[in-house]
Amino acid sequence: MVLPILVYGDPVLRKVGSDIEKNFEGLDLLINNMFETMYKAKGVGLAAPQIGKAIRLFIVDTKPFSESDDDDDDDEFSPEERKKLEVFKQVFINARILNETGKEWKFNEGCLSIPKIREDVTRFSDIEIEYYNEKFEKKVEKYNGLIARVIQHEYDHIEGNLFTDKISPFKRKLISGKLKDISVGKFVADYKTKVFKPKK
């Protein structure tokens, strides 16, 4: 089932996610729905807070990056990295990033919860992360490059952070009007969204 994606201004997006247990009710269905929602919205990652659940769960599938025809991307990604991007698909439960190391680099990021806004964000190139997969098998793995970046972006969501928190105050000021518009529903998205409406 395709679920609505919460947009900027919803307080759930600012909550730190809670750990979940192996017997979390409806987990398999939730994961399936998240993948369906992400694919419908043409995303490469989706975190549970974005569909209204403040839990430590996010999914990643970087295949769309391997299919990009953008000239700039051709210079950015080697054939080896494109091959990794094509097959990387993972569920992350109760994740904790243990280390962020390597070179800091900029990349133009967007977010399904912040439609039509993209900004350059600086992140570390390498991460080490501890998490459980969908079978609740514990993993400790290292990732680098664009895969690491997508994981970091989704990890931010379960920590109550958004990519716009990582840009300069000047750039944030420049887009503040657009963010306010999103928070009140003045935007267009080609996927199902949900705008927060405070109770009166």
Helices and strands as residue ranges (DSSP letters): E 5-6, G 11-14, H 27-40, E 45-47, G 48-51, E 57-61, H 63-66, H 71-76, H 79-87, E 89-111, E 114-132, E 138-144, H 145-158, G 163-166, H 169-183, E 193-194
